[in-house]
Amino acid sequence: MLDYDLVIIGGTTAGRYAALTATNFQARVALVEPFSNSENLPNAGKDAIALSSQYNQILSESGRFAEQISSQKFGVSWEKTDSQMPVELQFDGVMKWAEGIVSNLSEINDLGVLATRGVDVIFGDGEFVVKPDLAFAVNGRKLRSLSYLLACPSLPAIPNIEGLSSVSYFTSETVWKLAKQQQLPKSLVVIGADPSGVEVAQTFARLGVAVTVVVKGSHILAKEEREAASLVQAAMEAQGVRILTATEVTQARVIDGKKWIQAGDLAIEAEEILIAAGRLPNFKSLNLEATGIKFNRQGLILNDKLQTTNSRIYACGDVAGGYSFAHIANSEALVAVKNALFLPRLKIDYRGIPWAIFSEPQLARVGLTEAQAIRRFGDDIIVSREYFKHIEKAQMCGETTGFCKIVGRRNGEILGACIVGPQAAELIHAIALAVRQGMKVGAIAELPFICSTFSDITGQTAAGWELQRFRSNTFMRNLWENLFHWRRYWKR
């Protein structure tokens, strides 16, 4: 007899979301929250990645708010007098506010809530066993289940830099501790430029920290549209962030009590160092080899139903590879849970899942990039761009940096979209829904967008796409021109 319908090996918010989802189907669920042997991951299964992301977004919004109020773009001028001082961000107050918000948010996925919903929460490190039957062994107990779901946390990728192990540094999971120090560092070096690194660099630069970003590639955010990433990079540099591209960090040292790194030909002093070079899966202790599961450096080898090479074991989130975005992990968890509990017939479709990087300006994307679309469809694509400087709301708010781009096939199928600019993370959802529902570009172009709103850029970009398609169709242009000429001639 089986003990459970689903056993989830968690340690992430995706694992907890999966557990709650399974209980909605009246399934009997066990959630194993492993203790970590890594200093980067807290015990008791707390999701340090989400924690750091929450702190960073709150700090970023606070800095942006103070920056807007203290600027003169709305005709507000602040002069230092005995009774009035320029706007100054009180960091201690912001941190208390952030701690309150994080505390409230943590209650949503609290393990106590899961327990009251019927989830058996088990703390401990375990591994798979296959004899006499497949089970997950933890705390001397074998959990036998119809299916299993891997929702384990990944670990930050630490580059092979000489001397780095002897120098203290922060990662995407521990950077929130840097923000909670009594005094902010005077200088910060970010090695790598993944999304978390970009967000942290910009946030601390706003708080008055001298930030240097060192990246191997030709630009930051290598997985994103080149023109969008370049715009974010230019904005960061304008805000005072020093970005060294095509540069590799080869050494790290502590000299006379000060931290130094060798970046290319430059020796850079840094009060603190942040590693933001991506993430790696962390499942070596689970004895996956015994179950027949195959994996590589990027993560587990999965099919489109999120099954591993062992059909009874599914996976979602960090171990599946890709960006560590919570909403993508939750989308994977929903598909995996339904397939694990019922017939495995649902397939994960990443084409309509948007994501965003909370830089300034924000960068959001869904579907294929322009380069990916060209490689797949060749000349059968049309690309349309519209700029925020042409949008009434953007002009009113003084936020005119950025653009919206839609990439589609000539039949109107939306292949992808990218928005970089104000509220990009909100604006991308309309296009993402259209992609998921198989709607054409014309459906967005024909939707009357409220005036004046930032959303109008979506409609204008789609309308521009439709116009480009018409102009590229010589036959239709000649047909319409002859029709109008004929009608004018006979109506004289």
N, C-alpha and C positions, 0 to 999 in steps of 0.2 A: 504494500500500500504506500502511495506517495504522501509525503508530508505537506507539500504545497503545490499550488498551480504554477507559481512563479517565484523564483529566488533571484533577488537583485543584489549584485555585488556593487555597492555604491561608494559614497564618499564625495558625491557631487550633487548639485541641485537637480540635475537631470535624473539621477537615481531616485531622489525623493519624489519628483514629479511623476516618474514612472510608477512608483509604488502607489501614489494616490490615484492615478489613472486606473491601475489594475483593480483597486478596491471598488471603484465605481461599477465594475462589472461583476461584483460580488465574488471575486476570486480570493483565494487564500494566499497571502503574500508574506514573504520574509525579506527584510532589507538588512544586509550585512554592511555595517559601517566600520570599515577597517581602521585600525590604529596605524599611523604612519611612522616609518622609521627614518623619515626625511625631515630635516629641520625646515624645509620649505613648505611642508604641509602640516597643518595643525592636527592634533589628535581629535578624536571623537567625530571625525568625518566632517568637520566644518569646511565649507567651500571657500578657500582662501582666494580663489580667482574671482568669484563673484564679489567677495568682500572688498578686494582691492579696486575692482571696477566701480563699485558703488561709491567708495571714498573719492576716487579720482573724478567721477562725473560730478559729484557734489562740489568738490573743490573747483573744478573747471567752470561750473555754472556760477559759482560765487565770484571767481575772478572776472568772468565775462560781464556779470552784472555791475561790479564795481567799475570796470573799464568803461562801460556804456555811460554810467551816471557821471563819471568824472571827465568824460570827453566833452568836447564843445560842438559836436556835430548836430545837436538839437538846439543850438543857440544858448546853452547854459554855460555860464562862465563862473568858475570858482576862484575866488581870490582870498588869499590868506589875510584874515583880520583877527582882532582879539576875540570876536564872537563866532567866527566862521573859519573852518579849516577845510582844505581839499579832502575829497573822499578818500578814506584810507581803509583798507581791508584789515579788520582785526582778526588775525589768524586764530587766536585762541577761541574766539566766539564762533568762528566758522567750524572749527573742529568739534566743538560741543554740539553744534547744530547737526553736523554730519553724523556724529555718534548716535544722536537721537533718531535720525532717519534710518540708519543702518540697523539699529536695535528694533525699530518698528518693522522693517522689512524682513528681518530674520525670523520673526514670529510666524510669517506666512508659511515657511517650510520647516517649522520647528518639529523636532522629532516627537515631542509630546503630542502634537496634533496628529501626526501619522499613527501613533500608538492608539489614540482614541478612535481612529478610523478603522482599526482592526489590523494594522500592519505589525507583524512581529519584528521589532527592531533588535538586532543582535550586534553587539560590539565585539570586534576581534579580527585578527588577521587569519585568513584561511586559504585553502587551496582545493583544486578539483582532485577527486579520486575517481577511478574508473572500475575498481573491483570492490565488491562483486557487481555493483551497478554504478552508473554515473551519479555522483553526489558532490556537494560542496562541503568540505570538512572545516569546521570552525569551533574552537573551544572544546575540542574532544567530541563534538557532535557532528553527525553526517546529515546534512539537509538534502533530502531527496525530493525532486520536483519534476514536473512534466517538462518545464523549460527553465532556462537561466538567462539573465540579462546582465551583461557587463557594462557598468556605467562608472568606471573607475576614473579617478583624476589622473591627469598627465603631470609631467614634471617639466620645469623650464629647461630648455636646451642650453647647456653651458659650453661655450666655445673653448677649443683647446688653445689656451693662451698661457704662455710661460709665466709662472709666478702668480697666476690668478688665485690658485688655491690658498695662498698665504695672505691674500688681501681680502678683507671683508667687503661684501657687496650685497646689493638687494636684487630681487627678482620681481616678476609681475605679481607674485603671491605675497611678498613681504614688503612691497613698496609702501603700503599703508602705514607700516611702522615708522618709515622715514617721515611721513607727514605728521605722525603723532609725537615726534621728538620735541623736547622743550624749545629747541631753536632750530630753524631751518638751516640747512647747509648753505654756505656761500657759493659753492660750485658743485655741479653734478655732471658726470659724464655718462651718457647712455650708449651702451655698446649694442648695436643692432637697431633696427627701425621697424619692428612689427607693430601692429595697431596699438598695443598697450604702451610700447615705448614712445610712440609719437604722442599719444594722449598725455602721458606723464611728463614728457619733455616740455610740452606746451604749457601744461598746468603750472609746473614749478617755475618756468620762465616768467609767467604772469605774477607769480608770488615774489619776484625779485631775485630768484636764484640764477646764477650764470650757468647756462646749460649748453653742453656740447654733445652733439649726436654724431657717432662714428658708424658708418655703414659700408659694407663691402661693395654693394651694387652701385649702379649709376644714379639711383634715386631711392627715396624712401618708399615704403609700401609697395614692394615689388610685385605683389599679386594683383594690384589694382590698375585701372586705366592709367597709362603713362601721363597723359595731360592732366588728369585729375590729381594724381599724386604730386606732380610738379607744381600745381597750384597750391596745394597744401604746404608743400616744402617752401615755396616762395613766401607764403603767409607766415610760416614759422620763423624764417630768417628775418622778415620784416619786424617781427616781435622780439628779436634779439637772440634767437636760438642759433647757435653756430653749428652748421651741418657739414661734416666732412664726408664726401662721397668717394667711391672707388678707393677706400682706405681700409686697411686691415690692422687690427690691434694685435701686436705680436708679443708684447710683454706687459706685465703689471708688477709694480714694486712699491714697497714702503721705504722711503728714504728720509731719515731724520724725522720720523713720525708723520710724514705726509705721503699720501697716495699719489703715484704717478703711473701713467700708461704710455706706451710707445705706440703711436698711431701713425703708420707710414714713417715719414721722416720727422714727425713732430713728437716731442715729449710734452705731455699735458698733465698738469697737476689737477687733482680732483679731490675735493673733500669727501664726496661719496660717489659710488659707482652703481649703476643699474644695468643689469643684463637683460636685454630684450631681443633675444635671437631666436624666438619661436619656442615651440614646445615639443616634447617627445613622449610617447606612450610609456606607461609604467605598469606593467603586468607580469614582470619576471617571476614574482613570488607565487603566482597563481597556478603553476604547473599546467600551463595550457598545452604543452607538447604532448602530455599523456592523453589528452582528449582529442588529438588530431587537428587542433586548430593551427592554422598557418598565419604568420604575420611577418611584417618587415619593419624597417626603421620608421616608416610613416605611421604605422598602426596595423590593426587587424585587417585581414583580407575578407571583405564582406561582399555579398551579392546585393542586388537592389532591394531585397526584402530585409536587409540588415541581419541576415544569418551569417555566422562564421562558417568555416569549412566543417564544423560539427553542427548539423541542422537543428539540434536542440538548444544551442547556445547563440544568443543574439548579442548585439552590441550597439551602443549609441554614445554620442558625445565625444569627449577627448580621444578615446581609444579608437574612434573611427577615422581620425586624421582630420585635416583641414583646420579652419579657424576655430578658436574656442569661444564661440558665441552661444550664449545660454539659450536663445530662442531656437537656434538650429538644433542644438542638443535635445531640446524639448520636443521639437517636431520629429526628430528621429526616435525619441522615446515613445511617442504616441504610436508610430507605425510598428515599432518593435514589439510593444506590449500587445497590440491587437493581433499581430501575427503569432506571437508566442502563446497566447491564450486560445486563439481560434485557428482557423486554417491560414497558413502563410501565403496569402494572396495579395496583400497590399504591397506596393512598391514606393520607395522614397523618391520624390521628385524634387531635386534641388533647383530646378530652373525657376520656380516661382517663389523661392525663399529669399527675401532681401536681407541685407546686413548693412551696418553702418559703423563708421569710425568716428568717435566723438572728438574730432579735432576741431580747429577753428580756422577756416570754415569746415563744416561737417562734410563727410564723404559717404555717400550711400550708393549701393549698387544691387542689381538683380540680374540674373541670367548671364549671358556671354559678354565678354568685352568685345570691342570692335575688332581687335586682332584675332581673337578666337573665332568670331563670326566669319571673317575673311578666309581663314584657314579652312573652315568647314564648308562654306557656301560660295566662296569665290566672288564673282561679280553680281551674284544674285542678292545683294544687300543694298539698302539705302540707309544713310546715316544723317540724322538731323540734329542740329544744336540750336539752343536758344539761351541767351545770356540774361542773368538777373538784372543787368543794367537796363533792360528793356521792359522790366516788370514794374508796374505802378507801385505795388506794395514795397518792393525792394528800394525804390527811390524814396518813398516816404520814410522808411526806417533807416535809410543810409547804409543799407547792407547790399551792395550791388556787386560784390565779388562772387564769381562762380557761374556755373552753367548747368543745363540739363541736356543730356544726350540720349537719343533713342536709336537703337540699331534694329532694323527689321528687314525681313525678306520682301521682295517686290510684291508678293501676294498679300502683304499686310501683316504677316505673322511677326509678333514681337520676339526678337531673339534676346534682347538685353537692354538695360538702361543704366545710366550713371548720372547721379546728381551730386554736385559739389557746390555748397553754398549754404545760406541760412535755412535751418529747419529741414535739411536734406533727409534726415532720418525719418521725419514725418511724411515728407512728400513722396518718398519712394513707394509707399504702400499701395497707392492707386495703380501704379504701373505693375507692381508685383501681383496684385489681384487679377489684372487683365491677363498677365502671363499664365497664371494658374488656371484661369477659366477659359483659356484659348481664345480670348478676344483679340480683335485686330486693332491696328493703330487707329483706324478710322473711328472706332468706338470712343476712344479717348478724345480725338479731335472734335467729335460732335457733341461731347458733353459740355453744357454751359457751366463754366467755372465762375464762382462768385467773384465779383469785382469789388474791391481790390483785395486780393489775397496772394500769398506766395504760391498757392496751388496753381495759379493761372499759368505759371511757367510750364507745367505739364501739358496743358491744353495747347499752348502756343507751340511747343516743341512738336507735338503730334500733328498740329495743323501744318507746320513747316515740313514735316515728313511727307504728308499727303501731297503738298505742293511740289516737292521734289520728285515724287513718283510721277505726277502728271507731266512735269516738264521733261522728264526722261523718256516719256512715251511719245515718240514722234508721230506715230500713226494717229493716236487720239488727238494730239494737238492739231494736226492737219485736218482731221475730220471735223472737229469743232469749229475751226477757223472757216472751213468751206461751208459748213452749215449756217453759221451766222452771216457769211457773205451772201449766200443764196437767199436767206430770209430777208436781209436788208434790200436785196435787189428786187424781189417780188413784192415787197410791201411798200414800194415807192408810190 
